[in-house]
Amino acid sequence: MDNGLLLRSDFHALFDRGYITVTLEYNLLVSRRLRADFDNGQDYLEWHGRAIRLPERSEYLPNRDFLAWHNESRFRG
């Protein structure tokens, strides 16, 4: 039951496209490229560095290996 992230639909789309990610410490990172690529992003940049809300049960935490993969191969930093 790992590898789950419950995201708002707009955040989910940005995550899939590599414009946001979640660190291994479970903080949200927003790519600076969001502003450059879309001439926008201010609403999302204010979320940069914020901790995500985590499930109470540790077995439901997002898988750190999958987060690391996303950070290394998908995130547009």
ChimeraX attribute file (.defattr): number of C-alpha atoms within 10 A of each C-alpha:
attribute: neighborCount
match mode: 1-to-1
recipient: residues
	/A:1	8
	/A:2	12
	/A:3	12
	/A:4	11
	/A:5	16
	/A:6	11
	/A:7	12
	/A:8	9
	/A:9	9
	/A:10	10
	/A:11	16
	/A:12	16
	/A:13	13
	/A:14	19
	/A:15	19
	/A:16	14
	/A:17	13
	/A:18	20
	/A:19	24
	/A:20	29
	/A:21	27
	/A:22	24
	/A:23	17
	/A:24	15
	/A:25	10
	/A:26	18
	/A:27	16
	/A:28	18
	/A:29	22
	/A:30	27
	/A:31	20
	/A:32	16
	/A:33	16
	/A:34	20
	/A:35	15
	/A:36	10
	/A:37	10
	/A:38	8
	/A:39	9
	/A:40	12
	/A:41	17
	/A:42	11
	/A:43	7
	/A:44	18
	/A:45	17
	/A:46	10
	/A:47	15
	/A:48	16
	/A:49	14
	/A:50	13
	/A:51	14
	/A:52	16
	/A:53	10
	/A:54	13
	/A:55	11
	/A:56	8
	/A:57	7
	/A:58	9
	/A:59	10
	/A:60	14
	/A:61	16
	/A:62	20
	/A:63	15
	/A:64	16
	/A:65	11
	/A:66	14
	/A:67	19
	/A:68	15
	/A:69	11
	/A:70	19
	/A:71	19
	/A:72	11
	/A:73	10
	/A:74	17
	/A:75	20
	/A:76	17
	/A:77	15
